[in-house]
Amino acid sequence: MGRHCHFSAWHDSVLFEDNKETIEKIRAFADWKTKEVEIKMTERGWIRVEREARGYLAVRYRLASYKTETAIDGTLRIDAEFAGAFCQDLLKLLQKKGGSETGLG
């Protein structure tokens, strides 16, 4: 694969579990109290965020669908200078609805 490859995928709805326990785990991660955090999705998927030694974040994800029996797996790297903003945006997203699941899409 070359340096300038681009992949695209579409998922019509992604729902995250946004209970108090999940939000507290993300807060602890954002405050550097834990090295990693996992957010489960309601349909066989997850996002795992791990802080690497130099402060950047490795975001691993799995988007899966019961209907089509398919999954998309991947890893993203977030530079250390944007790690704090990423964590705060993630918290805002999960706190937005205040229910049992938060959706994107």
C-alpha positions in Angstrom: 0.0 0.0 0.0 1.2 3.5 -0.9 1.3 6.5 1.3 -1.7 8.1 -0.3 -4.2 5.3 -0.1 -7.8 6.1 0.9 -10.4 3.8 2.1 -14.1 4.6 2.7 -16.9 2.8 4.4 -20.5 3.7 5.3 -22.5 2.5 8.2 -26.0 3.9 8.6 -26.0 4.0 12.3 -23.5 3.5 15.1 -24.8 3.2 18.6 -22.5 3.4 21.7 -23.2 2.3 25.2 -23.1 5.6 27.2 -23.9 4.5 30.7 -22.3 6.1 33.7 -19.6 3.4 34.0 -18.4 4.0 30.4 -18.4 7.8 30.9 -16.4 7.4 34.1 -13.8 5.2 32.4 -13.4 7.8 29.6 -12.9 10.5 32.3 -10.3 8.5 34.0 -8.5 7.9 30.7 -8.7 11.6 29.8 -7.2 12.5 33.2 -4.3 10.0 32.5 -5.4 7.7 35.4 -5.7 4.7 33.0 -3.7 3.7 29.9 -6.7 2.5 27.9 -10.5 2.6 27.6 -13.0 0.5 25.7 -16.4 1.7 24.5 -18.8 -1.0 23.4 -21.3 -0.6 20.6 -24.7 -2.0 20.8 -24.3 -4.1 17.7 -21.2 -6.4 18.1 -18.6 -3.6 17.9 -16.2 -1.6 20.0 -13.7 1.3 20.1 -10.5 0.8 22.1 -8.3 3.8 22.8 -4.8 3.3 24.2 -2.3 6.0 25.1 1.1 5.1 23.7 4.4 5.9 25.4 4.9 9.2 23.6 1.4 10.5 24.3 -0.3 9.7 21.0 -3.5 7.7 20.9 -4.0 4.4 19.1 -7.8 4.1 18.4 -8.7 0.6 17.4 -12.3 -0.1 16.2 -14.6 -2.8 15.0 -17.9 -1.9 13.4 -20.1 -4.9 12.9 -23.6 -5.6 11.7 -25.9 -8.4 12.5 -28.0 -7.8 9.4 -25.2 -8.2 6.9 -22.8 -10.3 9.0 -19.9 -8.1 8.1 -17.3 -6.1 10.1 -14.9 -3.3 9.5 -11.8 -3.3 11.7 -9.1 -0.6 11.8 -6.7 1.5 13.7 -6.2 5.3 13.7 -3.4 7.2 15.3 -4.1 10.6 16.9 -1.1 12.8 17.5 -0.4 13.7 21.2 -1.2 17.4 20.6 -4.8 16.4 19.7 -5.3 13.7 22.3 -6.9 15.9 25.0 -9.4 17.4 22.5 -10.3 13.9 21.2 -11.0 12.7 24.8 -13.2 15.8 25.5 -15.1 15.4 22.2 -15.7 11.7 23.0 -17.1 12.6 26.4 -19.3 15.3 25.0 -20.7 12.9 22.4 -21.5 10.2 25.0 -23.0 12.7 27.5 -25.1 14.4 24.8 -28.2 12.2 25.1 -27.9 11.0 28.7 -29.7 7.8 27.9 -28.5 4.2 27.5 -27.0 4.6 24.0 -25.7 7.4 21.8 -25.9 7.2 18.1 -24.0 8.5 15.1 -25.5 8.6 11.8 
